[in-house]
């Protein structure tokens, strides 16, 4: 059930699949091939708990400033 999922996670490339994440989180995928549109990413990160991205995605101060929910959580933002 979608309403019981606790987290929102953004995955910036639709070709990336993580079935386990889909089980525990509401996942927002990039709708198109390639890099997620910057405006869309900035809009969606505001209420997201996490992001799975690629090196080609621009993760900078501007994006982190928009990630208000992730900043206030008990978890840290990190790159894997």
C-alpha positions as CSV (number, residue, x, y, z in Angstrom):
1,X,0.0,0.0,0.0
2,X,1.4,3.3,-1.1
3,X,0.1,5.2,2.0
4,X,2.1,3.0,4.4
5,X,5.4,3.8,2.7
6,X,7.4,6.1,4.9
7,X,10.0,7.6,2.6
8,X,10.1,9.5,-0.7
9,X,13.2,8.7,-2.8
10,X,14.1,10.4,-6.1
11,X,15.9,8.2,-8.7
12,X,17.3,10.5,-11.4
13,X,17.6,7.9,-14.2
14,X,14.7,5.6,-15.1
15,X,17.2,2.8,-16.2
16,X,18.2,2.4,-12.6
17,X,16.0,-0.2,-10.8
18,X,16.0,-0.9,-7.1
19,X,13.1,-3.3,-6.3
20,X,13.8,-3.2,-2.6
21,X,13.5,0.6,-2.5
22,X,10.2,0.4,-4.2
23,X,9.0,-1.9,-1.4
24,X,9.7,0.7,1.4
25,X,9.5,4.1,-0.4
26,X,7.4,6.1,-2.7
27,X,9.9,6.4,-5.6
28,X,9.8,9.4,-8.0
29,X,11.5,8.5,-11.3
30,X,12.8,10.7,-14.1
31,X,10.2,10.3,-16.8
32,X,12.7,10.7,-19.7
33,X,16.0,9.1,-20.7
34,X,19.1,10.9,-19.5
35,X,19.6,13.5,-16.9
36,X,16.6,14.7,-14.9
37,X,15.5,18.2,-15.8
38,X,17.1,20.5,-13.2
39,X,13.8,22.4,-12.4
40,X,12.0,19.1,-11.8
41,X,14.8,17.8,-9.6
42,X,14.8,21.0,-7.5
43,X,11.0,20.9,-7.1
44,X,10.9,17.2,-6.2
45,X,13.8,17.2,-3.8
46,X,12.0,19.6,-1.4
47,X,9.9,16.8,0.2
48,X,12.2,13.9,-0.5
49,X,14.0,11.8,2.0
50,X,16.7,10.6,-0.4
51,X,18.1,10.7,-3.9
52,X,19.8,8.0,-6.0
53,X,21.7,9.8,-8.7
54,X,24.6,9.3,-11.1
55,X,27.8,11.3,-11.4
56,X,26.4,13.2,-14.3
57,X,23.7,14.7,-12.0
58,X,24.7,18.1,-10.7
59,X,24.6,17.8,-6.9
60,X,25.6,21.2,-5.5
61,X,24.8,23.7,-2.8
62,X,21.7,24.9,-4.7
63,X,20.2,21.3,-4.7
64,X,21.2,20.7,-1.1
65,X,19.5,24.0,-0.1
66,X,16.3,22.7,-1.7
67,X,16.5,19.4,0.1
68,X,14.9,20.7,3.3
69,X,13.3,17.5,4.4
70,X,16.4,15.4,3.9
71,X,18.5,18.0,5.8
72,X,16.1,17.8,8.8
73,X,16.0,14.0,9.0
74,X,18.2,11.9,11.2
75,X,20.0,10.5,8.1
76,X,22.9,12.1,6.2
77,X,23.1,13.1,2.6
78,X,25.9,11.1,1.0
79,X,27.2,10.0,-2.4
80,X,27.6,6.3,-3.1
